[in-house]
Amino acid sequence: MILADLYKIRKSMWIKILLIITILCAVSMTIIAGEIEKGNLDINMAGIGFLLSDANMISLLGAVIAGIFICGDFDNKTIHDAISGGNSRVSIIVSKTIVFIGAIACILLPYAILTGIALNTGNKYNMGNNSIGFLHLITSEGGKDFDASAVLGLLTSMATLVIVHAAQQSISILFAFLIKKPVIVIAVSYAISVINPRLTVLRANSEVFDKICSFTPFGGDYTFITSGTEADYVIKALAVSLIFIVLIIGITYATFRKKEVK
């Protein structure tokens, strides 16, 4: 099932369109950050730069992937055929999750590549306070000299950010299996991503709430990891993200295993 889904996605037009979108957004985001640092653009343009960043775009495009990839398989009866063919529901959910994470990594690849290119130029970048994920790497690491250990740390931080982003978007899998309507799944998933930054205020005012959030990929400072982040914190970010994905798989299975598929 995994190989079949990978083949289907590789041949589909929508993944190519999403990839082109992230390429254009990653290039534009990097240019804006560079021009703001040089003074050629006003700092007020940082808001537009953030809209093009990985943190914002993946919130929307991740939901789009879930809506097309999973909900689409309900519409064309692919999941129905898999169940009637003897495949367990948990195996279906796990295979869809693995391919979904692969698709997330694919559309994040342009941001990772552009980050590496931007940092290799030695230029500095600025986006004010609007920097998360790969954008934060560019603005915080820009202008630094990287030795072998720093390069390894940078690659590790990039890989960790991909996993954190995938974990945050994994909640779309649950909605896709429950709702089965692409438009609604996209709307609900993106609404949650919009609400998430607002929780920062609650985290700052409540130590208990902040502690609870730290056990999810939405909490802590997992999207602010850089090459200088301590290894223990990187490991924690990976562990929290992977456990969250497994938890989402479990919840999805618990709600889907007895549900009639029509």
C-alpha positions in Angstrom: 0.0 0.0 0.0 2.9 2.4 0.8 4.5 1.7 -2.6 1.2 2.1 -4.4 0.5 5.4 -2.7 4.0 6.7 -3.3 3.7 5.9 -7.0 0.3 7.5 -7.2 1.6 10.7 -5.5 4.7 10.8 -7.7 2.5 10.6 -10.8 -0.1 13.1 -9.6 -0.2 16.7 -10.8 -1.2 18.2 -7.4 2.1 17.3 -5.7 4.0 19.0 -8.5 1.9 22.1 -8.1 2.4 22.2 -4.4 6.1 21.8 -4.9 6.2 24.7 -7.3 4.3 26.8 -4.8 6.8 26.1 -2.0 9.7 26.7 -4.4 8.4 30.2 -5.2 7.5 30.9 -1.6 10.9 29.8 -0.3 12.7 32.0 -2.9 10.5 35.0 -2.2 10.8 34.6 1.6 14.6 34.5 1.4 14.8 37.5 -0.9 12.5 39.5 1.3 14.5 38.7 4.4 17.7 39.7 2.6 16.4 42.9 1.3 15.0 43.9 4.7 18.4 43.4 6.3 20.0 45.5 3.5 17.4 48.3 4.1 16.0 48.0 0.6 12.6 46.9 2.1 10.7 48.3 5.0 10.4 46.1 8.1 6.7 46.1 7.6 7.2 43.7 4.7 8.2 41.1 7.3 4.5 40.2 7.6 4.4 39.2 3.9 7.6 37.3 4.3 6.2 35.3 7.2 3.1 34.4 5.1 5.5 32.9 2.6 7.5 31.0 5.2 7.4 27.3 5.8 5.6 27.6 9.1 2.6 29.3 7.5 2.6 27.6 4.1 2.9 24.0 5.5 -0.1 24.7 7.7 -2.2 25.3 4.6 -0.5 22.9 2.2 -0.3 20.0 4.8 -4.1 20.2 5.1 -4.4 20.3 1.3 -2.3 17.1 1.1 -4.5 15.3 3.7 -7.6 16.5 1.9 -6.6 15.4 -1.6 -4.6 12.3 -0.6 -6.8 10.7 2.1 -10.2 12.2 1.4 -9.7 11.5 -2.3 -9.2 7.8 -1.6 -12.6 7.7 0.2 -14.2 9.4 -2.8 -12.7 7.0 -5.4 -13.3 3.9 -3.1 -9.6 3.1 -2.8 -9.8 2.7 0.9 -13.0 0.7 0.5 -11.2 -1.7 -1.8 -8.3 -2.0 0.6 -10.6 -2.9 3.5 -12.6 -5.4 1.4 -9.3 -6.9 0.1 -8.4 -7.9 3.7 -6.2 -5.1 4.8 -6.6 -4.1 8.4 -7.7 -0.5 9.2 -4.6 0.1 11.3 -2.3 -0.9 8.4 -4.2 1.5 6.2 -3.9 4.3 8.6 -0.2 3.7 9.2 0.6 3.4 5.5 -1.3 6.7 4.8 0.6 8.4 7.7 4.0 7.3 6.4 3.2 8.5 2.9 1.7 11.7 4.2 4.9 12.5 6.2 6.9 11.8 3.0 4.8 14.2 1.1 5.3 16.9 3.8 9.0 16.3 3.7 8.9 16.7 -0.1 7.2 20.0 -0.2 9.5 21.3 2.6 12.6 20.3 0.7 12.7 23.7 -1.2 12.8 25.5 2.1 15.7 23.3 3.3 17.6 23.8 0.1 17.1 27.6 0.1 18.1 27.8 3.7 21.4 26.0 2.9 22.0 28.3 -0.1 21.2 31.4 1.8 23.5 30.5 4.7 26.3 29.5 2.3 26.4 33.0 0.9 27.5 34.5 4.2 24.8 37.2 4.0 22.6 38.3 6.9 18.8 38.2 6.9 16.1 39.9 8.9 12.4 39.3 9.4 11.9 41.1 12.7 10.1 38.9 15.1 8.3 37.0 12.4 10.6 34.0 12.1 9.9 30.4 12.8 11.2 27.1 11.4 13.5 27.4 8.4 13.0 31.2 8.3 14.3 31.4 11.9 17.4 29.4 10.8 18.0 31.9 8.0 17.6 35.0 10.2 19.5 33.6 13.2 22.3 31.8 11.4 22.9 34.2 8.5 26.4 35.7 8.3 28.0 33.0 10.4 31.0 30.9 9.4 30.2 27.2 9.5 32.8 24.5 10.3 32.2 20.8 10.0 30.4 20.4 13.4 28.2 23.5 12.7 27.2 22.1 9.3 26.3 18.8 11.0 24.3 20.7 13.6 22.5 22.7 10.8 21.6 19.5 8.9 20.3 18.0 12.2 18.2 21.0 12.9 16.7 21.0 9.4 15.8 17.3 9.7 14.2 18.0 13.2 12.2 20.8 11.8 10.8 18.6 9.1 9.7 16.0 11.7 8.2 18.7 13.9 6.2 20.2 11.0 5.0 16.7 10.0 3.9 16.0 13.6 2.0 19.3 13.7 0.2 18.5 10.5 -0.5 14.9 11.4 -3.7 16.1 13.1 -5.0 16.5 9.5 -4.9 12.8 9.1 -7.4 12.4 12.0 -9.7 14.9 10.5 -9.4 13.4 7.0 -10.5 9.9 8.3 -13.3 11.4 10.4 -14.7 14.1 8.1 -13.8 12.7 4.6 -14.6 16.1 3.1 -11.5 17.9 1.6 -12.8 21.4 2.0 -13.8 21.0 5.6 -10.6 19.2 6.5 -8.5 22.0 5.0 -10.6 24.7 6.8 -10.5 22.9 10.2 -6.8 22.1 10.0 -5.8 25.5 8.9 -8.0 27.1 11.6 -6.1 25.2 14.3 -2.8 26.3 12.9 -4.0 29.9 13.0 -5.2 29.5 16.6 -1.9 27.9 17.7 0.2 31.0 17.8 -2.4 32.7 20.0 -1.8 30.0 22.6 1.7 31.6 23.2 0.0 34.2 25.4 -1.6 31.4 27.5 1.7 29.6 27.7 3.5 32.7 29.0 0.8 33.2 31.7 0.4 29.6 32.8 3.3 27.4 33.8 1.0 24.3 33.8 -0.4 25.0 30.4 3.1 25.6 29.1 4.3 22.3 30.5 1.4 20.5 28.9 2.1 22.1 25.5 5.8 21.1 25.8 4.7 17.5 25.4 3.2 18.3 22.0 5.0 19.5 18.8 3.0 22.7 19.2 4.7 23.6 22.4 8.2 24.4 23.6 10.5 26.1 21.2 10.7 23.2 18.8 10.3 25.4 15.8 13.2 27.6 16.9 15.9 24.9 16.8 19.2 26.0 15.3 22.6 24.5 14.8 23.5 25.7 18.3 20.6 24.0 20.1 21.7 21.5 22.7 21.5 17.8 21.7 19.2 17.0 24.6 16.6 19.5 23.4 16.8 18.3 19.8 16.2 14.7 21.0 13.3 15.9 23.1 11.8 17.6 20.0 12.1 14.5 17.9 10.7 12.2 20.7 7.7 14.5 21.4 7.0 14.7 17.6 7.2 11.0 17.0 5.1 10.1 20.0 2.5 12.6 19.0 2.3 11.0 15.5 1.9 7.6 17.1 -0.8 9.0 19.4 -2.7 10.5 16.4 -2.5 7.1 14.7 -4.0 5.5 17.8 -6.8 8.0 18.1 -7.6 7.8 14.4 -7.7 4.0 14.6 -9.9 4.1 17.7 -12.5 6.3 15.9 -12.2 4.6 12.5 -12.0 0.9 13.3 -15.8 0.4 14.0 -17.0 3.1 11.6 -18.9 1.8 8.6 -17.3 2.7 5.3 -20.0 3.4 2.7 
